[in-house]
Every structure is written in structure tokens, then in C-alpha cells.
Amino acid sequence: MKRTPRIAILGAGPAGSALAALLAGRGIQSVVFDDEKRPALLVGESLIPAIVAILRRMGIEDRVAAIAQFKPGASFFHHRGTQMHFNFRSVEGRLPPYAYNVPRPEFDDVLKDYAKELGVTFVKHRAGLVAKPGGSPELELDAAALKAGGWHDGDRPALVVDASGRARTSARLLGIKAEAGPRRDTAHFAHFTGIEHPFDQGQIVITFHEWGWSWRIPLPERMSFGIVMNPKSLPHFGANGEERLEKVLATDGILAPLAKNRRRVTDVYTYTNYQLLSDRAHGPGWVSTGDAFGFVDPMLSPGVFLALDAAESLAEMFARHGESLLDQPERLAKELARHEKRQRAWHEAWHELVAYFYDGRIVAFYERGTQLKADYPGWFSNMMEAISSRTLAMMATGAATRAAWNRGYLRGCSKWLLKPERAKELALP
């Protein structure tokens, strides 16, 4: 008789579906609970090259490419005039020298459909959990979820994977606290047609404004436009997301000339609280992954990468030790602790890098390099520019975000080359 799967996954977003597919590829079956309720738009539309590498390993890059817009790089505009343009060719040899912009619901469906092809069972049910803090296990599926998932006569999964996204189901039930980031911004975004894009096709554009920042993400036949605004600025732009998006596009000196023929083709969606990291990500019988563990400010679009990397990490854990790991509680706890340490290191590195963009150091660093090259032309300034550009590209694409040398290089340059007063002038509110 076919044995009931011993792993239950809550949520069919990128983390849950990718994990289920990767486990199935290694001969380990799971049941994924998915209530199939999701908004028409989701943040995380701009992928980074490190994600393409994962898609290649999964063998589904072609499926994503079919629903996506090719993305060659990213541009940053500061309202004080500085422009920074990055092309992903600089990471060739370490990562694919490109990425994709994707409509997120369709991207999520690619992962889900692939998992189904591998035999993964998806159950249309919002799984409930029973919390037993300090118990073994600490979390269990409730009776309705056990029935919906096909467990009978006292049988139950040995491991519950919380991939419930920002609902953070396991953390909330167990009262696990989280460290919030320093910002409390609000984001509004929607899809538009008619916004001009005088850049390479697919190039994303981040603009720094006096009130916060905005994104432009070209998608097939439309553009995702969003604003991330300091709470103090919100009342000056209207009472809701629709009014605020409209006022920015109608009055901003950089955006208004490009948006004269705009037409909004979706509802406006709102997100708040962009930085959060749980104090604990696992316990007896459970582990959280993806946004359920923590999420990073969307400035550099690392969210989907963190979800897929966590899925790979968990799947590799079982590839090394086999499904029998579920029958070894002490060993499983040690492996889950290693997994959590890895994910926490990723989050901390991304948080650090994002901070450079918010506090003005990246733009000031770029300005300083440009000035040094003009004042001292020659091989040395050219070499320093090349090193700086590649270091930043390697970090922002996911190739070496955690690398100690790269992080130390940016810290050293910030300390010895930058003028603090200029960075302060360039900082976002």
C-alpha cells in the first residue's frame, strides 16, 4: 500500500510549491494545503539572477521565460540628479547574466503545476494547527486538516512546514516574537499601460524621491508601478492608494512626463511593514520557511529568492539524510537548526545591503567613485571602478550577498571614502 506522505506543507506560494516539487524529485512525497485564495497582484515581480540559477536546477526556466519579460539589469535615479545603471552581464560566470520580470500569480502557478506533474498532492483547504508550546510536537494539524489531507486512524505527518507567507501561522500560534526592521513604510502598486519606458526592454527602474521611492517593472504588455512612502508623507498625497498613485504620476517631475498616456488596468494593492524576522523558525515537528520565517524590504527584490533558496536548503537536507531523518528527532532538530542559521544569515546580509540604499551610502559611494575617476584618470581609478561595480553587482544579484569580503569592502569604502554629510543629503526619508 502507498504510504501517506509524512510531510505537510501549509501554503502553495513559491516556498511551499518549490519545496514540494524538490522533495518529490528526491522521492519524498508531501501534501500541500492551499485554500487558493490570493490577490490578483503580488509583490515580488522582479526576479534576480540567483533565482534563474535555481529555476535551471529545477529544469523549469523555459516555463518561466514563457510567461515573463526578460530583464537585463536595473537602473536607479535619484531626485537630486544622480543616475546609476547596472547590467547583469557583470556576474556572468557566477550566475546567469540576466533575470526575468514575472506576473506573480502566473509564476506561482508554474511552480505549482510542476509539483503536480511530479505527483504532489494539493488539497484545497486552509489547514488549521493545534499549538502545544514546549511539547513534542509543538504543532500538529487539527482534525479537519488531517481528514482533508488523507490521514486516518491516528496517522499524522511527522513534519509540518509553515509556508503560509506573511500570515506567519506557526509563529503567531506559538507566540514567537519577531524583530521588525527600522522602517514602517507603506507601498501602493498597480499595473498600467501607456507609461513610457526609455530604457532597455525589461530594465527595471528604481527612483528615489523626497517622500520615498518608486518602482517601474516592465511586464509582458503592461508595467507594474509602485510607490513606497514614508508614513509622514502619506496624507500629502491623498487618502488612499488610488489617490496617491495618481498624484505621484501626475505631479512628479521625473515620472509625470512619462505617464501622460497612462491607464491603470488593475486595482491598487497595498502592503505595509517590509522587514520582519522571526526569533525562531523551527521546533519539534515543525519548521517555517519563506515569508513565514521573515521578509526583507523589496528595494532589491530578494523575497522570491529567499523563498526558493530555503526550499532548496530543506530539500537538500532530506537528500543527504533520507526520509528516515523524520524518525530521528534529535538529528532532525540539529539539521533544522543549521537550515535556520543559513536562512538567518541570508536575511541579515540582505538587510545590511538594503540599508546602504536607504541611508544614502550607495548613491554617495557612486558619486564619489565618479568624481575620483574624473580627478585621477588612469588605470588605478578604472580598476577601482570595476571592482566596486562588480562587488555591488555580485551582492545585489544574489551571487555573493553573504560574502565576507564583499560586505567588508562596502563597509571599508563607506568609512574611508564617503562624506557622511553627503550620504545624509541623499538618504531616503
Secondary structure, DSSP 8 states (H G I E B T S, - for coil): -----SEEEE--SHHHHHHHHHHHHTT--EEEE------S--S--B--HHHHHHHHHHT-HHHHHHHSEEE-EEEEEETTS-EEEEEGGGGBTTB-S-EEE--HHHHHHHHHHHHHHTT-EEE-S---EEE-TTSSSSEEE-HHHHHHHT--TT---SEEEE--GGG-HHHHHHT--EEE-S---EEEEEEEES----SSTT-EEEEE-SSEEEEEEEETTEEEEEEEE-GGGGGGG-SSHHHHHHHHHHH-TTTGGG-TT-EE-S--EEEE---EEES--EETTEEE-GGGTEE--GGG--HHHHHHHHHHHHHHHHHHH-GGGGG-HHHHHHHHHHHHHHHHHHHHHHHHHHHHHHTTHHHHHHHHHHHHHHHS-SHHHHHHHHHHHHHHHHHHTTSSTT-HHHHHHHHHHHHHT--HHHHHHH---
